[in-house]
Amino acid sequence: MNSYRIAIYPGDGIGKEVCDQAVRVLQHVQQQEGSFQLQFSWLPWGCDYYSQHGSVVPDDYLEQLKTFDAIFLG
């Protein structure tokens, strides 16, 4: 069975709600299909991250993203 790592980057505003629902749809497709597995990792980057760290993403964000098979942007 193929396994895919997906980074979820909801961003700010409505992106959070959109990503929640999109992940639900993808999980349903995964269950119905049964021939692949999806592993989701939620990235805490955006406005809240900026408030805490002074930047929207960490310095090594590109290196972190390279470890995923796909990136879902909200």
mmCIF file of the N, C-alpha and C atoms, coordinates in Angstrom:
data_MODEL
# 
_entry.id   MODEL 
# 
loop_
_atom_site.group_PDB 
_atom_site.id 
_atom_site.type_symbol 
_atom_site.label_atom_id 
_atom_site.label_alt_id 
_atom_site.label_comp_id 
_atom_site.label_asym_id 
_atom_site.label_entity_id 
_atom_site.label_seq_id 
_atom_site.pdbx_PDB_ins_code 
_atom_site.Cartn_x 
_atom_site.Cartn_y 
_atom_site.Cartn_z 
_atom_site.occupancy 
_atom_site.B_iso_or_equiv 
_atom_site.pdbx_formal_charge 
_atom_site.auth_seq_id 
_atom_site.auth_comp_id 
_atom_site.auth_asym_id 
_atom_site.auth_atom_id 
_atom_site.pdbx_PDB_model_num 
ATOM 1   N N  . MET A 1 1  ? 0.846   -1.177 0.000  1.00 0.00 ? 1  MET A N  1 
ATOM 2   C CA . MET A 1 1  ? 0.000   0.000  0.000  1.00 0.00 ? 1  MET A CA 1 
ATOM 3   C C  . MET A 1 1  ? 0.891   1.240  0.000  1.00 0.00 ? 1  MET A C  1 
ATOM 4   N N  . ASN A 1 2  ? 0.608   2.153  -0.884 1.00 0.00 ? 2  ASN A N  1 
ATOM 5   C CA . ASN A 1 2  ? 1.353   3.410  -0.942 1.00 0.00 ? 2  ASN A CA 1 
ATOM 6   C C  . ASN A 1 2  ? 0.921   4.321  0.196  1.00 0.00 ? 2  ASN A C  1 
ATOM 7   N N  . SER A 1 3  ? 1.882   5.039  0.742  1.00 0.00 ? 3  SER A N  1 
ATOM 8   C CA . SER A 1 3  ? 1.621   5.986  1.813  1.00 0.00 ? 3  SER A CA 1 
ATOM 9   C C  . SER A 1 3  ? 2.148   7.352  1.385  1.00 0.00 ? 3  SER A C  1 
ATOM 10  N N  . TYR A 1 4  ? 1.355   8.377  1.651  1.00 0.00 ? 4  TYR A N  1 
ATOM 11  C CA . TYR A 1 4  ? 1.716   9.734  1.246  1.00 0.00 ? 4  TYR A CA 1 
ATOM 12  C C  . TYR A 1 4  ? 1.635   10.664 2.448  1.00 0.00 ? 4  TYR A C  1 
ATOM 13  N N  . ARG A 1 5  ? 2.671   11.475 2.608  1.00 0.00 ? 5  ARG A N  1 
ATOM 14  C CA . ARG A 1 5  ? 2.711   12.473 3.679  1.00 0.00 ? 5  ARG A CA 1 
ATOM 15  C C  . ARG A 1 5  ? 2.273   13.808 3.095  1.00 0.00 ? 5  ARG A C  1 
ATOM 16  N N  . ILE A 1 6  ? 1.257   14.399 3.714  1.00 0.00 ? 6  ILE A N  1 
ATOM 17  C CA . ILE A 1 6  ? 0.712   15.661 3.233  1.00 0.00 ? 6  ILE A CA 1 
ATOM 18  C C  . ILE A 1 6  ? 0.833   16.711 4.332  1.00 0.00 ? 6  ILE A C  1 
ATOM 19  N N  . ALA A 1 7  ? 1.470   17.824 4.000  1.00 0.00 ? 7  ALA A N  1 
ATOM 20  C CA . ALA A 1 7  ? 1.560   18.958 4.911  1.00 0.00 ? 7  ALA A CA 1 
ATOM 21  C C  . ALA A 1 7  ? 0.314   19.813 4.712  1.00 0.00 ? 7  ALA A C  1 
ATOM 22  N N  . ILE A 1 8  ? -0.347  20.134 5.802  1.00 0.00 ? 8  ILE A N  1 
ATOM 23  C CA . ILE A 1 8  ? -1.522  21.001 5.749  1.00 0.00 ? 8  ILE A CA 1 
ATOM 24  C C  . ILE A 1 8  ? -1.102  22.364 6.279  1.00 0.00 ? 8  ILE A C  1 
ATOM 25  N N  . TYR A 1 9  ? -1.160  23.365 5.420  1.00 0.00 ? 9  TYR A N  1 
ATOM 26  C CA . TYR A 1 9  ? -0.786  24.735 5.772  1.00 0.00 ? 9  TYR A CA 1 
ATOM 27  C C  . TYR A 1 9  ? -2.046  25.583 5.635  1.00 0.00 ? 9  TYR A C  1 
ATOM 28  N N  . PRO A 1 10 ? -2.855  25.660 6.708  1.00 0.00 ? 10 PRO A N  1 
ATOM 29  C CA . PRO A 1 10 ? -4.136  26.340 6.601  1.00 0.00 ? 10 PRO A CA 1 
ATOM 30  C C  . PRO A 1 10 ? -4.032  27.855 6.467  1.00 0.00 ? 10 PRO A C  1 
ATOM 31  N N  . GLY A 1 11 ? -2.926  28.419 6.921  1.00 0.00 ? 11 GLY A N  1 
ATOM 32  C CA . GLY A 1 11 ? -2.801  29.868 6.857  1.00 0.00 ? 11 GLY A CA 1 
ATOM 33  C C  . GLY A 1 11 ? -3.744  30.531 7.842  1.00 0.00 ? 11 GLY A C  1 
ATOM 34  N N  . ASP A 1 12 ? -4.387  31.592 7.415  1.00 0.00 ? 12 ASP A N  1 
ATOM 35  C CA . ASP A 1 12 ? -5.245  32.372 8.296  1.00 0.00 ? 12 ASP A CA 1 
ATOM 36  C C  . ASP A 1 12 ? -6.647  32.493 7.707  1.00 0.00 ? 12 ASP A C  1 
ATOM 37  N N  . GLY A 1 13 ? -7.547  33.031 8.507  1.00 0.00 ? 13 GLY A N  1 
ATOM 38  C CA . GLY A 1 13 ? -8.910  33.260 8.025  1.00 0.00 ? 13 GLY A CA 1 
ATOM 39  C C  . GLY A 1 13 ? -9.635  31.971 7.709  1.00 0.00 ? 13 GLY A C  1 
ATOM 40  N N  . ILE A 1 14 ? -10.344 31.967 6.589  1.00 0.00 ? 14 ILE A N  1 
ATOM 41  C CA . ILE A 1 14 ? -11.174 30.827 6.214  1.00 0.00 ? 14 ILE A CA 1 
ATOM 42  C C  . ILE A 1 14 ? -10.360 29.594 5.840  1.00 0.00 ? 14 ILE A C  1 
ATOM 43  N N  . GLY A 1 15 ? -9.082  29.766 5.600  1.00 0.00 ? 15 GLY A N  1 
ATOM 44  C CA . GLY A 1 15 ? -8.230  28.628 5.255  1.00 0.00 ? 15 GLY A CA 1 
ATOM 45  C C  . GLY A 1 15 ? -8.293  27.506 6.273  1.00 0.00 ? 15 GLY A C  1 
ATOM 46  N N  . LYS A 1 16 ? -8.461  27.849 7.544  1.00 0.00 ? 16 LYS A N  1 
ATOM 47  C CA . LYS A 1 16 ? -8.537  26.828 8.593  1.00 0.00 ? 16 LYS A CA 1 
ATOM 48  C C  . LYS A 1 16 ? -9.769  25.950 8.414  1.00 0.00 ? 16 LYS A C  1 
ATOM 49  N N  . GLU A 1 17 ? -10.917 26.578 8.161  1.00 0.00 ? 17 GLU A N  1 
ATOM 50  C CA . GLU A 1 17 ? -12.151 25.819 7.972  1.00 0.00 ? 17 GLU A CA 1 
ATOM 51  C C  . GLU A 1 17 ? -12.114 25.016 6.675  1.00 0.00 ? 17 GLU A C  1 
ATOM 52  N N  . VAL A 1 18 ? -11.569 25.609 5.630  1.00 0.00 ? 18 VAL A N  1 
ATOM 53  C CA . VAL A 1 18 ? -11.470 24.917 4.343  1.00 0.00 ? 18 VAL A CA 1 
ATOM 54  C C  . VAL A 1 18 ? -10.591 23.676 4.483  1.00 0.00 ? 18 VAL A C  1 
ATOM 55  N N  . CYS A 1 19 ? -9.476  23.802 5.155  1.00 0.00 ? 19 CYS A N  1 
ATOM 56  C CA . CYS A 1 19 ? -8.573  22.662 5.324  1.00 0.00 ? 19 CYS A CA 1 
ATOM 57  C C  . CYS A 1 19 ? -9.212  21.559 6.155  1.00 0.00 ? 19 CYS A C  1 
ATOM 58  N N  . ASP A 1 20 ? -9.936  21.920 7.206  1.00 0.00 ? 20 ASP A N  1 
ATOM 59  C CA . ASP A 1 20 ? -10.628 20.909 8.012  1.00 0.00 ? 20 ASP A CA 1 
ATOM 60  C C  . ASP A 1 20 ? -11.537 20.051 7.143  1.00 0.00 ? 20 ASP A C  1 
ATOM 61  N N  . GLN A 1 21 ? -12.329 20.701 6.311  1.00 0.00 ? 21 GLN A N  1 
ATOM 62  C CA . GLN A 1 21 ? -13.281 19.976 5.471  1.00 0.00 ? 21 GLN A CA 1 
ATOM 63  C C  . GLN A 1 21 ? -12.580 19.206 4.350  1.00 0.00 ? 21 GLN A C  1 
ATOM 64  N N  . ALA A 1 22 ? -11.545 19.779 3.792  1.00 0.00 ? 22 ALA A N  1 
ATOM 65  C CA . ALA A 1 22 ? -10.803 19.090 2.725  1.00 0.00 ? 22 ALA A CA 1 
ATOM 66  C C  . ALA A 1 22 ? -10.160 17.809 3.253  1.00 0.00 ? 22 ALA A C  1 
ATOM 67  N N  . VAL A 1 23 ? -9.624  17.861 4.452  1.00 0.00 ? 23 VAL A N  1 
ATOM 68  C CA . VAL A 1 23 ? -9.019  16.669 5.050  1.00 0.00 ? 23 VAL A CA 1 
ATOM 69  C C  . VAL A 1 23 ? -10.087 15.608 5.289  1.00 0.00 ? 23 VAL A C  1 
ATOM 70  N N  . ARG A 1 24 ? -11.264 16.022 5.722  1.00 0.00 ? 24 ARG A N  1 
ATOM 71  C CA . ARG A 1 24 ? -12.360 15.055 5.909  1.00 0.00 ? 24 ARG A CA 1 
ATOM 72  C C  . ARG A 1 24 ? -12.687 14.355 4.596  1.00 0.00 ? 24 ARG A C  1 
ATOM 73  N N  . VAL A 1 25 ? -12.745 15.111 3.509  1.00 0.00 ? 25 VAL A N  1 
ATOM 74  C CA . VAL A 1 25 ? -13.032 14.523 2.193  1.00 0.00 ? 25 VAL A CA 1 
ATOM 75  C C  . VAL A 1 25 ? -11.922 13.548 1.802  1.00 0.00 ? 25 VAL A C  1 
ATOM 76  N N  . LEU A 1 26 ? -10.676 13.953 1.966  1.00 0.00 ? 26 LEU A N  1 
ATOM 77  C CA . LEU A 1 26 ? -9.552  13.084 1.613  1.00 0.00 ? 26 LEU A CA 1 
ATOM 78  C C  . LEU A 1 26 ? -9.535  11.807 2.456  1.00 0.00 ? 26 LEU A C  1 
ATOM 79  N N  . GLN A 1 27 ? -9.875  11.918 3.729  1.00 0.00 ? 27 GLN A N  1 
ATOM 80  C CA . GLN A 1 27 ? -9.939  10.734 4.581  1.00 0.00 ? 27 GLN A CA 1 
ATOM 81  C C  . GLN A 1 27 ? -11.040 9.786  4.111  1.00 0.00 ? 27 GLN A C  1 
ATOM 82  N N  . HIS A 1 28 ? -12.164 10.333 3.684  1.00 0.00 ? 28 HIS A N  1 
ATOM 83  C CA . HIS A 1 28 ? -13.260 9.507  3.170  1.00 0.00 ? 28 HIS A CA 1 
ATOM 84  C C  . HIS A 1 28 ? -12.829 8.784  1.889  1.00 0.00 ? 28 HIS A C  1 
ATOM 85  N N  . VAL A 1 29 ? -12.185 9.500  0.986  1.00 0.00 ? 29 VAL A N  1 
ATOM 86  C CA . VAL A 1 29 ? -11.698 8.882  -0.252 1.00 0.00 ? 29 VAL A CA 1 
ATOM 87  C C  . VAL A 1 29 ? -10.701 7.774  0.079  1.00 0.00 ? 29 VAL A C  1 
ATOM 88  N N  . GLN A 1 30 ? -9.828  8.032  1.021  1.00 0.00 ? 30 GLN A N  1 
ATOM 89  C CA . GLN A 1 30 ? -8.845  7.024  1.439  1.00 0.00 ? 30 GLN A CA 1 
ATOM 90  C C  . GLN A 1 30 ? -9.550  5.768  1.939  1.00 0.00 ? 30 GLN A C  1 
ATOM 91  N N  . GLN A 1 31 ? -10.573 5.927  2.760  1.00 0.00 ? 31 GLN A N  1 
ATOM 92  C CA . GLN A 1 31 ? -11.310 4.775  3.289  1.00 0.00 ? 31 GLN A CA 1 
ATOM 93  C C  . GLN A 1 31 ? -12.031 4.016  2.182  1.00 0.00 ? 31 GLN A C  1 
ATOM 94  N N  . GLN A 1 32 ? -12.649 4.738  1.273  1.00 0.00 ? 32 GLN A N  1 
ATOM 95  C CA . GLN A 1 32 ? -13.405 4.094  0.203  1.00 0.00 ? 32 GLN A CA 1 
ATOM 96  C C  . GLN A 1 32 ? -12.489 3.378  -0.784 1.00 0.00 ? 32 GLN A C  1 
ATOM 97  N N  . GLU A 1 33 ? -11.374 3.993  -1.088 1.00 0.00 ? 33 GLU A N  1 
ATOM 98  C CA . GLU A 1 33 ? -10.440 3.429  -2.070 1.00 0.00 ? 33 GLU A CA 1 
ATOM 99  C C  . GLU A 1 33 ? -9.654  2.260  -1.472 1.00 0.00 ? 33 GLU A C  1 
ATOM 100 N N  . GLY A 1 34 ? -9.075  2.486  -0.306 1.00 0.00 ? 34 GLY A N  1 
ATOM 101 C CA . GLY A 1 34 ? -8.363  1.439  0.403  1.00 0.00 ? 34 GLY A CA 1 
ATOM 102 C C  . GLY A 1 34 ? -7.007  1.040  -0.152 1.00 0.00 ? 34 GLY A C  1 
ATOM 103 N N  . SER A 1 35 ? -6.541  1.696  -1.201 1.00 0.00 ? 35 SER A N  1 
ATOM 104 C CA . SER A 1 35 ? -5.269  1.298  -1.813 1.00 0.00 ? 35 SER A CA 1 
ATOM 105 C C  . SER A 1 35 ? -4.116  2.240  -1.482 1.00 0.00 ? 35 SER A C  1 
ATOM 106 N N  . PHE A 1 36 ? -4.363  3.229  -0.653 1.00 0.00 ? 36 PHE A N  1 
ATOM 107 C CA . PHE A 1 36 ? -3.315  4.160  -0.250 1.00 0.00 ? 36 PHE A CA 1 
ATOM 108 C C  . PHE A 1 36 ? -3.616  4.674  1.150  1.00 0.00 ? 36 PHE A C  1 
ATOM 109 N N  . GLN A 1 37 ? -2.583  5.220  1.771  1.00 0.00 ? 37 GLN A N  1 
ATOM 110 C CA . GLN A 1 37 ? -2.719  5.779  3.106  1.00 0.00 ? 37 GLN A CA 1 
ATOM 111 C C  . GLN A 1 37 ? -2.218  7.215  3.079  1.00 0.00 ? 37 GLN A C  1 
ATOM 112 N N  . LEU A 1 38 ? -2.960  8.106  3.714  1.00 0.00 ? 38 LEU A N  1 
ATOM 113 C CA . LEU A 1 38 ? -2.571  9.507  3.810  1.00 0.00 ? 38 LEU A CA 1 
ATOM 114 C C  . LEU A 1 38 ? -2.205  9.829  5.250  1.00 0.00 ? 38 LEU A C  1 
ATOM 115 N N  . GLN A 1 39 ? -1.086  10.496 5.414  1.00 0.00 ? 39 GLN A N  1 
ATOM 116 C CA . GLN A 1 39 ? -0.641  10.946 6.728  1.00 0.00 ? 39 GLN A CA 1 
ATOM 117 C C  . GLN A 1 39 ? -0.585  12.470 6.689  1.00 0.00 ? 39 GLN A C  1 
ATOM 118 N N  . PHE A 1 40 ? -1.385  13.101 7.525  1.00 0.00 ? 40 PHE A N  1 
ATOM 119 C CA . PHE A 1 40 ? -1.484  14.557 7.528  1.00 0.00 ? 40 PHE A CA 1 
ATOM 120 C C  . PHE A 1 40 ? -0.663  15.149 8.668  1.00 0.00 ? 40 PHE A C  1 
ATOM 121 N N  . SER A 1 41 ? 0.039   16.226 8.367  1.00 0.00 ? 41 SER A N  1 
ATOM 122 C CA . SER A 1 41 ? 0.764   16.995 9.378  1.00 0.00 ? 41 SER A CA 1 
ATOM 123 C C  . SER A 1 41 ? 0.323   18.446 9.250  1.00 0.00 ? 41 SER A C  1 
ATOM 124 N N  . TRP A 1 42 ? -0.230  18.965 10.324 1.00 0.00 ? 42 TRP A N  1 
ATOM 125 C CA . TRP A 1 42 ? -0.718  20.347 10.327 1.00 0.00 ? 42 TRP A CA 1 
ATOM 126 C C  . TRP A 1 42 ? 0.424   21.283 10.687 1.00 0.00 ? 42 TRP A C  1 
ATOM 127 N N  . LEU A 1 43 ? 0.644   22.273 9.854  1.00 0.00 ? 43 LEU A N  1 
ATOM 128 C CA . LEU A 1 43 ? 1.702   23.254 10.081 1.00 0.00 ? 43 LEU A CA 1 
ATOM 129 C C  . LEU A 1 43 ? 1.096   24.479 10.768 1.00 0.00 ? 43 LEU A C  1 
ATOM 130 N N  . PRO A 1 44 ? 1.681   24.924 11.874 1.00 0.00 ? 44 PRO A N  1 
ATOM 131 C CA . PRO A 1 44 ? 1.102   26.016 12.657 1.00 0.00 ? 44 PRO A CA 1 
ATOM 132 C C  . PRO A 1 44 ? 1.516   27.405 12.180 1.00 0.00 ? 44 PRO A C  1 
ATOM 133 N N  . TRP A 1 45 ? 1.879   27.528 10.935 1.00 0.00 ? 45 TRP A N  1 
ATOM 134 C CA . TRP A 1 45 ? 2.436   28.780 10.439 1.00 0.00 ? 45 TRP A CA 1 
ATOM 135 C C  . TRP A 1 45 ? 1.337   29.751 10.039 1.00 0.00 ? 45 TRP A C  1 
ATOM 136 N N  . GLY A 1 46 ? 1.654   31.035 10.083 1.00 0.00 ? 46 GLY A N  1 
ATOM 137 C CA . GLY A 1 46 ? 0.699   32.071 9.713  1.00 0.00 ? 46 GLY A CA 1 
ATOM 138 C C  . GLY A 1 46 ? 0.744   33.209 10.719 1.00 0.00 ? 46 GLY A C  1 
ATOM 139 N N  . CYS A 1 47 ? -0.371  33.878 10.868 1.00 0.00 ? 47 CYS A N  1 
ATOM 140 C CA . CYS A 1 47 ? -0.457  35.070 11.714 1.00 0.00 ? 47 CYS A CA 1 
ATOM 141 C C  . CYS A 1 47 ? -0.143  34.761 13.180 1.00 0.00 ? 47 CYS A C  1 
ATOM 142 N N  . ASP A 1 48 ? -0.720  33.684 13.699 1.00 0.00 ? 48 ASP A N  1 
ATOM 143 C CA . ASP A 1 48 ? -0.455  33.320 15.098 1.00 0.00 ? 48 ASP A CA 1 
ATOM 144 C C  . ASP A 1 48 ? 1.019   32.984 15.306 1.00 0.00 ? 48 ASP A C  1 
ATOM 145 N N  . TYR A 1 49 ? 1.595   32.263 14.368 1.00 0.00 ? 49 TYR A N  1 
ATOM 146 C CA . TYR A 1 49 ? 3.013   31.919 14.446 1.00 0.00 ? 49 TYR A CA 1 
ATOM 147 C C  . TYR A 1 49 ? 3.853   33.199 14.428 1.00 0.00 ? 49 TYR A C  1 
ATOM 148 N N  . TYR A 1 50 ? 3.472   34.136 13.568 1.00 0.00 ? 50 TYR A N  1 
ATOM 149 C CA . TYR A 1 50 ? 4.186   35.411 13.475 1.00 0.00 ? 50 TYR A CA 1 
ATOM 150 C C  . TYR A 1 50 ? 4.148   36.158 14.811 1.00 0.00 ? 50 TYR A C  1 
ATOM 151 N N  . SER A 1 51 ? 2.981   36.169 15.451 1.00 0.00 ? 51 SER A N  1 
ATOM 152 C CA . SER A 1 51 ? 2.836   36.857 16.739 1.00 0.00 ? 51 SER A CA 1 
ATOM 153 C C  . SER A 1 51 ? 3.770   36.281 17.795 1.00 0.00 ? 51 SER A C  1 
ATOM 154 N N  . GLN A 1 52 ? 4.003   34.981 17.731 1.00 0.00 ? 52 GLN A N  1 
ATOM 155 C CA . GLN A 1 52 ? 4.836   34.319 18.731 1.00 0.00 ? 52 GLN A CA 1 
ATOM 156 C C  . GLN A 1 52 ? 6.324   34.317 18.385 1.00 0.00 ? 52 GLN A C  1 
ATOM 157 N N  . HIS A 1 53 ? 6.650   34.277 17.083 1.00 0.00 ? 53 HIS A N  1 
ATOM 158 C CA . HIS A 1 53 ? 8.041   34.074 16.675 1.00 0.00 ? 53 HIS A CA 1 
ATOM 159 C C  . HIS A 1 53 ? 8.646   35.208 15.850 1.00 0.00 ? 53 HIS A C  1 
ATOM 160 N N  . GLY A 1 54 ? 7.824   36.147 15.397 1.00 0.00 ? 54 GLY A N  1 
ATOM 161 C CA . GLY A 1 54 ? 8.347   37.262 14.622 1.00 0.00 ? 54 GLY A CA 1 
ATOM 162 C C  . GLY A 1 54 ? 8.533   36.990 13.142 1.00 0.00 ? 54 GLY A C  1 
ATOM 163 N N  . SER A 1 55 ? 8.128   35.813 12.685 1.00 0.00 ? 55 SER A N  1 
ATOM 164 C CA . SER A 1 55 ? 8.132   35.494 11.256 1.00 0.00 ? 55 SER A CA 1 
ATOM 165 C C  . SER A 1 55 ? 6.958   34.556 10.985 1.00 0.00 ? 55 SER A C  1 
ATOM 166 N N  . VAL A 1 56 ? 6.506   34.529 9.752  1.00 0.00 ? 56 VAL A N  1 
ATOM 167 C CA . VAL A 1 56 ? 5.334   33.726 9.391  1.00 0.00 ? 56 VAL A CA 1 
ATOM 168 C C  . VAL A 1 56 ? 5.665   32.238 9.384  1.00 0.00 ? 56 VAL A C  1 
ATOM 169 N N  . VAL A 1 57 ? 6.895   31.906 9.025  1.00 0.00 ? 57 VAL A N  1 
ATOM 170 C CA . VAL A 1 57 ? 7.355   30.508 8.974  1.00 0.00 ? 57 VAL A CA 1 
ATOM 171 C C  . VAL A 1 57 ? 8.731   30.424 9.634  1.00 0.00 ? 57 VAL A C  1 
ATOM 172 N N  . PRO A 1 58 ? 9.141   29.237 10.068 1.00 0.00 ? 58 PRO A N  1 
ATOM 173 C CA . PRO A 1 58 ? 10.487  29.098 10.633 1.00 0.00 ? 58 PRO A CA 1 
ATOM 174 C C  . PRO A 1 58 ? 11.559  29.219 9.547  1.00 0.00 ? 58 PRO A C  1 
ATOM 175 N N  . ASP A 1 59 ? 12.768  29.491 9.958  1.00 0.00 ? 59 ASP A N  1 
ATOM 176 C CA . ASP A 1 59 ? 13.873  29.656 9.007  1.00 0.00 ? 59 ASP A CA 1 
ATOM 177 C C  . ASP A 1 59 ? 14.086  28.428 8.125  1.00 0.00 ? 59 ASP A C  1 
ATOM 178 N N  . ASP A 1 60 ? 13.838  27.258 8.665  1.00 0.00 ? 60 ASP A N  1 
ATOM 179 C CA . ASP A 1 60 ? 14.085  26.022 7.917  1.00 0.00 ? 60 ASP A CA 1 
ATOM 180 C C  . ASP A 1 60 ? 12.824  25.468 7.247  1.00 0.00 ? 60 ASP A C  1 
ATOM 181 N N  . TYR A 1 61 ? 11.864  26.329 6.953  1.00 0.00 ? 61 TYR A N  1 
ATOM 182 C CA . TYR A 1 61 ? 10.582  25.852 6.429  1.00 0.00 ? 61 TYR A CA 1 
ATOM 183 C C  . TYR A 1 61 ? 10.725  25.075 5.118  1.00 0.00 ? 61 TYR A C  1 
ATOM 184 N N  . LEU A 1 62 ? 11.632  25.475 4.247  1.00 0.00 ? 62 LEU A N  1 
ATOM 185 C CA . LEU A 1 62 ? 11.801  24.741 2.985  1.00 0.00 ? 62 LEU A CA 1 
ATOM 186 C C  . LEU A 1 62 ? 12.319  23.325 3.236  1.00 0.00 ? 62 LEU A C  1 
ATOM 187 N N  . GLU A 1 63 ? 13.242  23.192 4.154  1.00 0.00 ? 63 GLU A N  1 
ATOM 188 C CA . GLU A 1 63 ? 13.753  21.859 4.491  1.00 0.00 ? 63 GLU A CA 1 
ATOM 189 C C  . GLU A 1 63 ? 12.642  20.998 5.082  1.00 0.00 ? 63 GLU A C  1 
ATOM 190 N N  . GLN A 1 64 ? 11.806  21.594 5.919  1.00 0.00 ? 64 GLN A N  1 
ATOM 191 C CA . GLN A 1 64 ? 10.686  20.844 6.492  1.00 0.00 ? 64 GLN A CA 1 
ATOM 192 C C  . GLN A 1 64 ? 9.713   20.397 5.405  1.00 0.00 ? 64 GLN A C  1 
ATOM 193 N N  . LEU A 1 65 ? 9.409   21.286 4.474  1.00 0.00 ? 65 LEU A N  1 
ATOM 194 C CA . LEU A 1 65 ? 8.440   20.964 3.423  1.00 0.00 ? 65 LEU A CA 1 
ATOM 195 C C  . LEU A 1 65 ? 8.955   19.893 2.463  1.00 0.00 ? 65 LEU A C  1 
ATOM 196 N N  . LYS A 1 66 ? 10.256  19.817 2.283  1.00 0.00 ? 66 LYS A N  1 
ATOM 197 C CA . LYS A 1 66 ? 10.834  18.818 1.373  1.00 0.00 ? 66 LYS A CA 1 
ATOM 198 C C  . LYS A 1 66 ? 10.556  17.387 1.819  1.00 0.00 ? 66 LYS A C  1 
ATOM 199 N N  . THR A 1 67 ? 10.205  17.202 3.079  1.00 0.00 ? 67 THR A N  1 
ATOM 200 C CA . THR A 1 67 ? 9.966   15.850 3.591  1.00 0.00 ? 67 THR A CA 1 
ATOM 201 C C  . THR A 1 67 ? 8.572   15.334 3.242  1.00 0.00 ? 67 THR A C  1 
ATOM 202 N N  . PHE A 1 68 ? 7.731   16.173 2.653  1.00 0.00 ? 68 PHE A N  1 
ATOM 203 C CA . PHE A 1 68 ? 6.351   15.793 2.336  1.00 0.00 ? 68 PHE A CA 1 
ATOM 204 C C  . PHE A 1 68 ? 6.198   15.457 0.856  1.00 0.00 ? 68 PHE A C  1 
ATOM 205 N N  . ASP A 1 69 ? 5.193   14.647 0.575  1.00 0.00 ? 69 ASP A N  1 
ATOM 206 C CA . ASP A 1 69 ? 4.860   14.310 -0.810 1.00 0.00 ? 69 ASP A CA 1 
ATOM 207 C C  . ASP A 1 69 ? 3.980   15.376 -1.448 1.00 0.00 ? 69 ASP A C  1 
ATOM 208 N N  . ALA A 1 70 ? 3.229   16.099 -0.605 1.00 0.00 ? 70 ALA A N  1 
ATOM 209 C CA . ALA A 1 70 ? 2.325   17.139 -1.108 1.00 0.00 ? 70 ALA A CA 1 
ATOM 210 C C  . ALA A 1 70 ? 2.129   18.189 -0.024 1.00 0.00 ? 70 ALA A C  1 
ATOM 211 N N  . ILE A 1 71 ? 1.749   19.384 -0.458 1.00 0.00 ? 71 ILE A N  1 
ATOM 212 C CA . ILE A 1 71 ? 1.453   20.482 0.457  1.00 0.00 ? 71 ILE A CA 1 
ATOM 213 C C  . ILE A 1 71 ? 0.070   21.003 0.103  1.00 0.00 ? 71 ILE A C  1 
ATOM 214 N N  . PHE A 1 72 ? -0.813  21.029 1.094  1.00 0.00 ? 72 PHE A N  1 
ATOM 215 C CA . PHE A 1 72 ? -2.164  21.547 0.885  1.00 0.00 ? 72 PHE A CA 1 
ATOM 216 C C  . PHE A 1 72 ? -2.237  22.928 1.518  1.00 0.00 ? 72 PHE A C  1 
ATOM 217 N N  . LEU A 1 73 ? -2.479  23.936 0.700  1.00 0.00 ? 73 LEU A N  1 
ATOM 218 C CA . LEU A 1 73 ? -2.555  25.317 1.179  1.00 0.00 ? 73 LEU A CA 1 
ATOM 219 C C  . LEU A 1 73 ? -4.007  25.737 1.339  1.00 0.00 ? 73 LEU A C  1 
ATOM 220 N N  . GLY A 1 74 ? -4.305  26.343 2.500  1.00 0.00 ? 74 GLY A N  1 
ATOM 221 C CA . GLY A 1 74 ? -5.671  26.800 2.766  1.00 0.00 ? 74 GLY A CA 1 
ATOM 222 C C  . GLY A 1 74 ? -5.941  28.163 2.215  1.00 0.00 ? 74 GLY A C  1 
# 
